Amino acid sequence: MNELLGPRLLSPHGTEISTADALQGKELILLYFSASWCTPCKTFSPILMKFYPICQQNNVEIIFISSDRTQSSFWEYYKTMPWLAMSLDSYSAPYSKGLSTKLSIRTIPQVVVLDCKGGNGDYITNDAKSQIVSAWNKVRDRRDNCDDYDQDDAFLDLIRSWKDAPTIPVGQVKLGVVSSMLTKVQNVLGYSPFPFPNNNSNDTTNDKKIMEKNIQDLKIQSEQNDRMEAQEHLVNVLTEFLQEATVRLKVYPSNTQQRMKLMQPISGNEQYVVPVSLEEHRRLLLQEQLEALEDTIIRVKERKLTHVMNTSAEIVQEHLRSLGMKDFSKITSDTKIQQDLLMNMSEMNHHARNAFVRSVLWSEMQWIKTREMDHARLQMVVNFETDRRESLKRSNDGIPMDRKTVLEFCGLCNTAIRMEEVERYLKFGHEILDRIDNEEQEHDVARSQNLSVHQRIILLQQLMLCAVGFEPNFGGQELHRIMSSDLSNDDELNNVIASYFINMQLFAKSVGEDEGITEGLSDMKHGGVTKVVSVKYSEKFVDQDPSAGAYDAPNPATMEHNSDEKQWQELKLAAKAASMQKEILDELLDLDDAEREIRLQQARESHELFVQQCMSLAPGPERVAFLQNIQPEQQKILLIHKLWEARAKN
């Protein structure tokens, strides 16, 4: 076995062990080809986990062979596994690559079964993955149908079939596409698809008919397997791209070259630079994502996998569009993989929005620096009217603010106020793209700034008005004109404005600056509409039964109408809530009747007190803050009451 696997393997504890000692007494070994970036692998691994205890009881060992590119990703994935592994170091790499070549590993996950009794590692089958899944489906179907069954039976039958199967020396295995399919068809049919003819003419005729039928079966099986392998490769490419793009977007714009593109000189004056338009910000961000896609495709093609050699950025983009529309017809039918892909796409979109706001805010801040607007001049309101930024609309231009601009401004502010780097800027005053490593450094930066938190909050809003093309004083007047008008027939605009006010107020309140946070945007000489508008939207934002929805998981109907940002948050919440609900119900059902009744009574009392406390608060930021600050233990108690009430009704 040393010739195939090398002289040493890794144990589940991460320590090295000699191959001979690790496989002593084993009759079969299963080579599990997998990787941390492979979504289908993450679906199959839990099934293999259920199979492994039966393997251990029957002298069968599993060895993980990774396709990961880095040691960190290998160890992060391997620490979830209970079996042996081949190391990713340079010493073991030639053995793992040699096995991949000899066994024609063209797709993952894949499981190859080798005979271990003779010590040579003779080949048995390369179709063990589908056989294990099939055995698990039998177990699951019997359980769901409440049949009497022993969970081990299907798995034991599979292991026995491998032990009884004929073997071939690995060096003689020819696993091209046809040979591989022949092996798979033989496993499916239970006999060779091409029987040897004999001298009996009738038997020969029968053999010919059998051969023709089996050739047809072979073609069908081959086409099905090709489709499955192509889909698995596609899922891997999509997953790798989404993860690669997410990593880049988290730090964008991260280098000088990217940041230089965010500023441009005005016509006729090379010395005067201003931020690029929002459209240009979007184009540059899309370019960054396309570069991530191209790099992903190059990296995948370097692995020389058959099904991805013809993959192009255009093909992947077409599937990404389908994914965005939740059309999985050409991607995968596996609901778990679908959910993982949606989660990855939602996470990428979330960080794309953050990257967009980060680049916009950085360029606006940079513009202030280039105009030498030092901190002494940045008082309550920057005098933007005296600057020569001609692209900004001013009061004498006669161009009113439209609905799209209001949505864009509120969207920029709503995203910015939730970003960690923006929060640090508003609280401590350091640069948007600076890294703050400790609390002491935060205070050092804060002491170097002349602006108060209050002034920075106002400045943030003024810069966002510049970003959407309005001189802030005029833009503030236009905002209040629109916000004070009757918008009862425009739910989208109402909700975005309400979110803007609530987000700004909650942040200001958290730092003790909740008075007049938008005064720099209002015309206080004409009635002070800021406070009126603020109250109007604060009261609109929370107007529902406080006991409903505070600790519910979202349902598909509501998620369908939410933005990508909210869907990403709700997908994470749904998974967490489902896990918590199952855990709570299991705990309750494990209690005896008396103990359970005590817990339920405590939950009822806690629920009643919670509703009373919530209803005592006026609709608006205080009630929102109360709901957002429910402690985990209290959430669990409230959920106990809700789950048991729902169970009783059903």
N, C-alpha and C positions, 0 to 999 in steps of 0.2 A: 504493500500500500504506500510505502514511502516514495516509490517512483511516481505515483499519481498525485499524492497529496503533499509530499514533502515530509521531512522527518519530525515536524512539530505542528501542533494545532493550538488553538486558544480554547480555554475552558470558559464556561459562562461567567466565572469570577474574574475573567480578564487575564489569568495567568497562563503561561505556556505549559504544554503537556506533550510528551512524546506521542507520536501518532500510534506507535505500537501499543503503548499503555492505554491510550484513549479508546482504541477499538478492540481491545482484548475481549474475546468471548462474543463479539458481535457477529451476527449472521448476514445482516444487510446494512448498507449505509445509503442514506438519501441525501444527495447533493442539492441544496436549496440555493438556486441562483436568484438573487434579489438585490434591492437597493433602497436607500431611504427616500430617494426622490420619486420612486415608482408608486403611483397611486394604486394600481391593481395589486401590487405586492402588499400594501397596507390592508387591503381587503382580504387577501388570502392568508396572511400570517396568523390572524386569530383562529382560523380553521385548523391550520397546522399546529397551533398551540394545543387545541383540543385533541388532536391526533397523537401528539408526542407522548403522553403518559402510556398509551397503549403500545407505542413503539418501545419504550423503555422496558416494559414488562415482557417483551417478546424479542429481546436481543437485537433491536434495530436502533441505529443512531442516525441523527440528522447533522449535517455539516453545512453551515451558512457560508456561501461564496459571494462576496459583495462586488457590486459594480459601482460603488461610491467612488468619488474622486478625491475626497480628503479624509484624513484620519479622524477628524472631529465628527464628520457626518457618519462615518462608519461606526465609531464607538457610541454615538448617540442612538443609532438604530440597534446596534448589537446588544446594548444593555437591556433591551426589552425582551431578549430571546433566552430560552433556557438550555439551548443545545450548543454544540461545538461550532467553531468557525475557523476559516483560514484567514490568517492575518493579511492586512493590506500593505505590509511593509515590503521593501524591495527584495527581501529574501524569499518570501512566499509568493510574490506576484508572478514569477514565471510558471509556477505550478498551477495557479488558478487560471492564468491565461491559457496554459496548455490544455487544461480540462475544457475550457470554453471552446477552444478550437477543435479538439478531438470529438467533442459531443455536439458540435454545431449549434451552440446556444445562440439563437437569433432573436429571442424575445424573453423577457422576464415578466412575471415570475415563472420559473420552470424548475421542476423537480426530476432528477434522474436517479434511478435505483441501480445500485451496484451490488453484486454478490461479494460478501466479505469472508466467506468461509475458507476459500482457498488461498486467501492472502494476496490475490492478484487484482481484485476489484473488477471482476468481469461484469459486462453490461447486461442489464435485464430490460429496462424500458426508460424512455424519456418522456412518457406521458403520465407520470405519477400525479402531477398537479390536478389534472382533470379527474383522475380516478379518486383522489382524496376528496375533492369537492363533491363528486357523485356519491361517495360513501357517506359524507356528512349530510347531504340532502336526504338520503334515506333515513338517517337517524332523526333528522328534524321533522320529516313528514310523518314518521311513526309517532313521534312525541306529540305533534299537533293533532293527530287523529286519535290520541289517547289509546293507542294499541299497546298491548303488553309487549315490551321489547327490552332487550339488554343493549344499552348504548354501545357496548364494545363490539357487538356482533358484526356490524357492517365493516368496521375498521379491522377486526380480526380476519374476516374473510379476505379482505384486500391484502393483508400481510401474508396470509397463507398462499394466495395466488402468486405473489412474487417469489416466495420461497420455492414453489413448485415449478416456476417458469424456467425455460431453457436459458442458458447464458451464452454470451459471445465475448471473447477477449476485446477489450476496449480498442486495441490497435487495429482490429478487423472490422470495427463498426463503420458503416458508410451511411452517414445521416444527412444525405442531401434531402431536398424537398420530397422526392418520390419515396426514398427509403424511409424517411421519417414518417410519411403518411401511411406507408405499408405497415409499419409497426403499430401506428395508432389504430388503423382499421382492423388489424389482427386482434388487438386488445378488445376493440368494440365487438367484433363478430365472434370471437372465441375460437377462431380457426384461421389457417392461412388463406388469404384471398386467392392464391394461385396454386391449387392442388396439383401434384404430379400426376400426369396421365398414365394409364396402364394399357395393357393389350386388349382388354375387353372393349368392343366397339360401343356398346351401350353406355358403359362407364365413361368412355371417352367423350361421347355426346353430352352426357350429364355434366362431366367435368368442364366442357366448353361453355355450357349454359351458366354453370356456377361462376366460371371465370368472367364471362361477360357481365353478369350481375354484379360481381365484386368489383370489376373495373368501374362500373357506374357508381357503386357505393363509394369507391375510392375517390372518384372525382368530386362527388358531393361532399364527402368528409374533408377533402383537401380544400375545397372552396370555403367551407365553413371555418376551418382552422385558419386559413389565410385571412378571412374577414376578422376573426377574433384577434389574431396577432396584429393585424393592421390597426384595429381599434385600440389595442393595448399600447402600441407605439404612439398613436395619436394622443391618447390620454397622458402618456409620459411627457411628450413634447409640450402639450398645453400646460401641464403642471409645472414643468421646468421653467417655461417662459414666465408664467404668472409669478412664480417665486423669485425668479431673477429680476423681473421688472419691479417687484415689491421692494427688494433689497436696494435697488438703485433709487427708487422714488423716495425712500425713507430719508435719504440724505441730499436729495437734489434741491438746489444747485450746489454741488459739493466741491467744485474746483474753479480756478480763475477763468479758464476758457469758457465754462458754462455761464459764469456770472457776467463776463464781458459782453456776451450776446444779449443780455437783458437791458442794456443801455444803448442809446443811439444818439448821434448828434442831430441837432435841428438843421433845417435847410439854411445854407449860407453861413453857418457858424459852427466850425468843427470843434471849438472849445466848449460849447454849451451842449451838454448831453442830458437827455431825458429818458425816462423809462419807455420801453417798447409798449405797443398796444396790447390789450388783453388777447387779441387774436394771435399776435406773435408769441406771447407767452404760451398759448395753447399749442401752437405749431412746434415750438421748441420742446415742449413736454412730450408731444406725440413722437417727435424725432428720437428722443431719449428712449421711449418704449420700443420703437422700431429697431433701434440699435441693440436693445436687449433681446429682441426676437431674432435678429440676424446672428448674434453671438450664440444664442441657444441652438439654432439650427446647425451652425458650424460645429459646435461641441457635440451634438448628437450624431452628426455625420461622421465625425472622427471615430466613433465607435463602430462604423461600417456595418450598421444593422440594415438588412435588406429592405425592410419596409419603410425606412426613412431616407434612403439615398435620393429619392426623387421629391422629397419634401421641400417646399419653398415657402417664403414669407407670405406670399399671396394665398397659398392653400391654408396655412395656419390661420391667417386673418379671417378667411371665410368661415372656418370652424369657430373662431372666437366670436364672430358676429352671431353665429347660431347659438353659441353658449350664452351670449348676452340676451338672446330672445328665448332662452330656456328650451331650445329645440335640440334634443339629444339624439334625434333619429339617425344621424351619421356619426355619432360620437360613442355612446355607450348606453346600454339598457340597464346597467347596474345602478340602482337608486343611491347606494352608498357612495359610489364614485361620482355620481351626478351632484350629490350634496357637497362632496369635497371640492369639486371643481367650482361650484357656485361660491363656496366659502373663499377659495383662493382668488377668484375673480373679484368678489366683493371687497376682499382685503386690499387687492391691488388698486381698485377704484378709490377706496378710502384714502390710501397713501398718495394716489394721483391728485386727489383734491387738495390734500395737505401740501403736496409739492407745488401745486399751482399757486396757492395762497402764499406759500413761503417765498417763491420766486417774485411774485407781485410785491409783497411787502418789503423784501430785500431791495428791490430796484427803486421803490419809492423812498426808502430810507437813504439809499445811496444818492439819490437826486438831491435830497436835503443837504447831504454832506458836500456835494460838489458845488452847491450854491453858497457854501460857507455860512449856513444858518446855524450858528453856534448855539449852545444851550442858553446863553444869556438872552438871545432873541426869541427862543421858543418858550414863550409864556403861555397864557391860557389859549390863545389862538394865534397860529402862525399867519403872518400877513401875506397870504398867497397872492393877493390881488396885485401886489407890486412886482411880481415875478413875470418873466417873459415866456412862460410855458404856454405857447399859443394854442396848443391843442385842447386846453381846458375851456369848457363853455362858461361864459360869464353872464351876468344879469343883463348887460346891454346887447347880448347876441340875439335875444328873442327866441331862444330854443328851449322849450320846457323839458323837464325830465319825464321820460316815458316809463311805462310799466316794466319793460325789460330791464331798464337801468336800476329801478328799485329792487327788483328781484336779484340782480347781480350784486348790488351793494350789500343787501342783507345777507345774501349767501356767502360773500367773502367774509363779512364780520362774524357770522355764525360759525363758520369753519375755523377762522383765526382764533376766536376766543377759547376754543377747546384744545388748541395745540399747545404742547408742553413748552416749546421754545418761545411762543408768544406770551404765554402765562409768565415765564421767567422774565421776559422783557418788561411786561407791564408791572410786575412786582418789584424787580430789582434793577431794570434799566440797562441790561447788557445787550450786546448786538444780537440780532435775530439768529445768525448762523454761528455764534460763538458756542463753544462747549464749556459748560460749568461743571467742574468735577466735584466740588464740595461746598458746604454751606458757607464756610469762611470766605471762599472766593466770591460767592454771591453777594455777601455784604460789602466786600471790597469794591465790587463793580457798582453796587448801589450807591456807595458813598461818592463815587466819581461822577454821578449824574446830578444835574441841577433840576431836572423835572421831577415833579411828584407823581405818584401813582395816578392821581386824578388827571393830571395833564397828559400823561402817556395814554390813558384810555381815550381821551378826546383826540389826541394826535393820531391814534390808530384809525379812528373813524374818519378823520380828515384825509388821511393818506388813501383810504379805501375810496373816498369820493373822488380824489384825483385819479385813482386807477380806473374808475368807470367814466372818466372824462369830464368831471365838473369841478370848477373852482369851489373849494369847500364852503365858503360863506353862501354863495348862490345855491350850491347843491343842498346845503342844510335847509334853506328856505323852501326849495322845491320838495324835499322829502317831507317836510311838515305840511306843506300844502296838500300833498297826496295822502299822507297818513291821516290828516284831519277830515278828509272828504268821506263821502259815503261809499264804502267798499263792500257792502253787504252781499253783492252779487259776484264777488271775486274771492272765493274761498282760498285759492292758492296764495294770492297776494296777502290776504288777511293772516293766514297761518305763518307765512315767512316773516312778516312784520312782527307778529306776536312773538315768534321765536327770537327774533333780533332783540326786542326789548327785554324779554325774560333773561336771555343769555347775558346781556350786558349788565342788567341789574343784579343778577345772582353773583356774577364775578365781582362787581363793585362792592356788593354787600360782604362778600367773603374777605375783602381786604379793608373793610371799613370806609369805603368811598362811595356809598350808595346815594348820595345827594347830588343831583345835577350832572350826572355822568354824560348827558348829551347836550348840555347847555351850549357847548361850542358849535352845535349844529343848528341851533334854533334862533329865531328872531325874537329875542326876549323883549324888545321894545314894542312888539305888537301883540301883547297879551300873554307871552310866555307859554306857547302851545305845547312845549315839551312835556310838561307835567300832565296836561290833559290827555295827550296822546298816550303817554306811558301808562296812565291808569286805565285808559280804555282797553289797551291790548293786554295788560296784566290780568284784568278781570276776564277777558275773553279766553285767555290761555288755559285756565283751570276752571271748568264748570261741569263737574261730573261727580258721581258717587265716589268718595275717596277710598272706599273699601274695594272698589273694582279696579283691577288692572295694576295695582301697586306691586303685586308679586305674581302676576300671571305670566305664563309663557305666551308668546305671540302665536296667532293661528295663521294658516295659509291665506285666509281671506283678507286679513288686514295687511299681511306682508306683501300681497300682490299689488297694493296701491301705494306702498311706501317707496321712498327714494332708495337708491343703491346703498347710500350711507347707513340709513336706518335698517335696511335689510341685513347688512353685514353685522350690525350690532345685534339684531334680533336673531340671526342664525346662531350666534354664539350664545345668546340668552336661551334660545330654545333647547340647545344641547345641554346646557347647564341645568335648566329647569326640569327637563325630562329625567336627568340623572338624579336630581334632588327628590323629585316626586316618587320615583321608584324606591329610593333609599328610605324615605319617610314611611311609605306604605308598608314596606317590608318590616321596618322596625315596629310599627303599630301592630301588625299581624303576629309578630313574634311574642308580644306581651300577653299575659293572661288577662281575662276579662276585667278584673278589678283594677289592675294597673293601667289598662287601656282607658278605662272610664275616667280615672284620675287625670291622665294626660289630656284627654279630650275636653274635660271640664276646664282645665287650665287654659287650653287653647281658646275655648269659647269666651272666657273672661278676658283674655288678652285681646281678642278680636273686638269685643265690645268697647274696651278702653281705647283701643287704637282708633276706632271710628269716632268716638266722642272727642278725642284729642284733635283729630284731623278736621272735624266739622267746626270746632271752636276757632279755627283759623280762617281769616277772610280769604276768598279766592285771590290768587296772585302769587308773587314770589315766595311768601312765607310758607304757603301750603305746598308749593312745588319743592322748596328746600326740605320741608318736613318729610315728604314722600321719598325724596332722593337720599335721605340720611337714615333710613331704616336699617338698624343693625342686623347682621346675618342671623343671629340667634332669634331675634324677633321675627324676621322673615320666615324662619323655619316654623315657629309656633303658629304664625298666621296661616302658613301653608298647610299645617296639620289640620286646622279647623276647616279650611276650604276643601281639601281633598276628601276628608271624611264626610263632609256635608254632601259633596257631589256623589260619593260612593253610596251614601244612604238613599239618595234620590233615584239612583239607577237600580 
